[in-house]
């Protein structure tokens, strides 16, 4: 697969997931997480807060890359499966 096509598919994930990201369930879940983090941060020193931010950013980046790859693989495998089913 060409890199251009791969990037195009990965760029489509936001538009594809827009309805889910805007859903009440997702928004509430994000708010709960942010509330828990805010409560946890109140007991930390400035250095610990920075360390926590660094760790959370690393986790977020790792999860984002995984989700992007999973979406790409899902699209590619879906196209391949559709081609297989349609030709049979």
Secondary structure, DSSP 8 states (H G I E B T S, - for coil): --HHHHHHHHHTHHHHHHHHHTSHHHHHHHHHHHHHHHHHHTTS-HHHHHHHHHHHHHHHHHHHHHHHHHHHHHHHHHHHHHHHHHH-
